[in-house]
Amino acid sequence: MRKWEDIRKMGKWRFVFVQGVLRWGISFGILFSLMRYFLNGEPVGNLLWPVPIYLGGGAVWGIWVWDRNEKKYANKALGETEAG
């Protein structure tokens, strides 16, 4: 839980942007664009239109991860309070 305490200091929306949009969304977008180019031979121009979808998916992923980790953190903190 100490690692999450450090991560949560950046705030929800910065986490969503950095970890979700930039890290997950861009990585996912590059990977699938390369797969479509090499496996299907799609022109490079056709690979650009789904970029907003990948970035939006990264934002959704980031929000989901944040909320899930916050719930785990709250439950653990509540358990420690009740035990102490």
C-alpha positions as MATLAB code, in Angstrom:
seq = 'MRKWEDIRKMGKWRFVFVQGVLRWGISFGILFSLMRYFLNGEPVGNLLWPVPIYLGGGAVWGIWVWDRNEKKYANKALGETEAG';
ca = [
       0.000    0.000    0.000;
       2.939    2.351    0.472;
       3.522    2.400   -3.288;
      -0.095    3.470   -3.883;
       0.299    6.177   -1.233;
       3.152    7.619   -3.278;
       1.292    7.288   -6.584;
      -1.913    8.869   -5.299;
      -0.027   12.042   -4.356;
       0.007   12.959   -8.057;
      -3.795   13.192   -8.024;
      -6.441   11.357   -9.984;
      -6.436   13.370  -13.208;
      -2.673   13.528  -13.548;
      -2.557    9.757  -12.976;
      -5.263    9.228  -15.607;
      -3.420   11.422  -18.102;
       0.092   10.046  -17.524;
      -0.630    6.370  -16.834;
      -3.836    5.996  -18.836;
      -3.708    8.316  -21.830;
       0.036    8.660  -22.394;
       1.344    5.321  -21.189;
      -1.461    2.856  -21.913;
      -3.331    4.633  -24.716;
      -0.286    5.508  -26.798;
       1.399    2.127  -26.250;
      -1.781    0.292  -27.191;
      -2.289    2.531  -30.217;
       1.243    2.046  -31.514;
       1.109   -1.720  -30.999;
      -2.192   -2.202  -32.808;
      -1.293    0.238  -35.581;
       1.913   -1.674  -36.254;
       0.005   -4.958  -36.213;
      -2.535   -3.606  -38.706;
       0.245   -2.267  -40.940;
       2.365   -5.412  -40.979;
      -0.379   -8.049  -40.867;
      -3.003   -6.390  -43.064;
      -0.844   -4.036  -45.125;
      -3.054   -1.070  -44.296;
      -1.822    2.306  -45.546;
      -0.304    4.567  -42.890;
      -3.096    7.132  -43.371;
      -5.695    4.570  -42.286;
      -3.820    3.995  -39.040;
      -4.370    7.524  -37.735;
      -8.152    7.729  -37.428;
      -8.393    5.387  -34.387;
      -5.872    7.435  -32.343;
      -8.627    9.261  -30.391;
     -10.186    5.873  -29.602;
      -6.896    4.577  -28.181;
      -6.403    7.744  -26.119;
      -9.993    7.622  -24.873;
      -9.566    3.956  -23.996;
      -6.441    4.882  -22.051;
      -8.402    7.500  -20.104;
     -11.119    4.954  -19.262;
      -8.448    2.449  -18.202;
      -6.733    5.084  -16.038;
      -9.993    6.024  -14.287;
     -10.817    2.362  -13.694;
      -7.370    1.610  -12.236;
      -7.467    4.717  -10.031;
     -10.920    3.925   -8.669;
     -10.056    0.267   -8.087;
      -6.850    1.133   -6.232;
      -8.549    3.835   -4.180;
     -11.206    1.331   -3.116;
      -8.516   -1.190   -2.091;
      -6.619    1.542   -0.257;
      -9.737    2.702    1.609;
     -10.658   -0.860    2.608;
      -7.149   -1.536    3.867;
      -7.051    1.761    5.778;
     -10.459    1.011    7.292;
      -9.284   -2.466    8.323;
      -6.188   -1.018    9.989;
      -8.298    1.568   11.828;
     -10.719   -1.052   13.128;
      -7.861   -3.352   14.182;
      -5.946   -0.550   15.949;
];
